[in-house]
Amino acid sequence: MQSSPRCGARTRHGTACRAPAMQGKARCRMHGGARRSGAPKGNRNALRHGMFTEDGSAERHQVQALLEDAWKVLDELK
């Protein structure tokens, strides 16, 4: 038991998990090494929200430029 490979996951405290890894896997049963663990097929929880798409970042850059221009105008009025 002492010489078995350890799980490669990190705990919530940031320390390494000390549980033994499942046979043939890099994780213990609690961190995803168990059979049939993980998200179901066709998982809808991992859909992209569009924030990091090309259109989303272009829109954020335009808003940022508009805000910078507005701050410049406000500074000039003072």
N, C-alpha and C positions, 0 to 999 in steps of 0.2 A: 504494500500500500504506500509506503514512504517513497519508493523509487518510481512510482507511476507518474506519467506526465501530468502536469497541472493545467488547469483551464487558463486560457489566454485572456479572459475577460477582465474588465476593471469593475470594482464595486462602486457604490455611490460615494464612498469616501475617497476614492481614487487609488486604493490599494489593489493589489492583484487578488483575484479569486483563488482561494487555496484548495478548492475542491478538485478531485481528480477528473481529468478529461475523459469523455466517453471513448470507448475503443474505436480507433480509426478516425477520431475527430479531434478538433483543437479546443472544443468547449465542453463544459460539464453539462449535466442534464438540466440544470437551472438556467443556463445561458445559451441554450439553443442546440445542444448536442444530441438531445433525445430524438428518437424517430418521429417523423411527422410533425416536428415542431416548426414554428415559423408561420408566416402569413398564409392564408388559404389561396388556392389557385384563383386567378382572376381578382386579386386583391384590389379593392376600390379605395383603400386608405392611402395609397401611394400616388394618387393623381397629382399632377402638377397644377399649381395655382396660377402660373403665368407671370409671377413677379420677376423672374430672371430670364424671361424670353427677350428676344431682340426688340420687339415692340414695347414691352414693358419698360425696359431700360431706356429706350429712346424717349418715351413719354416722361419718365422721371427726369431725364436730362433737360427736356424742354421746360418742365415746371421749375427746375432749379435755376435755369437761365432767366426765366420770367421773374422769379423771386429776387435774384441778384439785381436785375434791372430796377425792380420796384424799390429795393433798398437804396440804390444809387440815387434815384429820383428823390426819395425821402431825405437823404443826406444833403442833397443840393438845396432843398427847400428850407433847411434849417439855417 
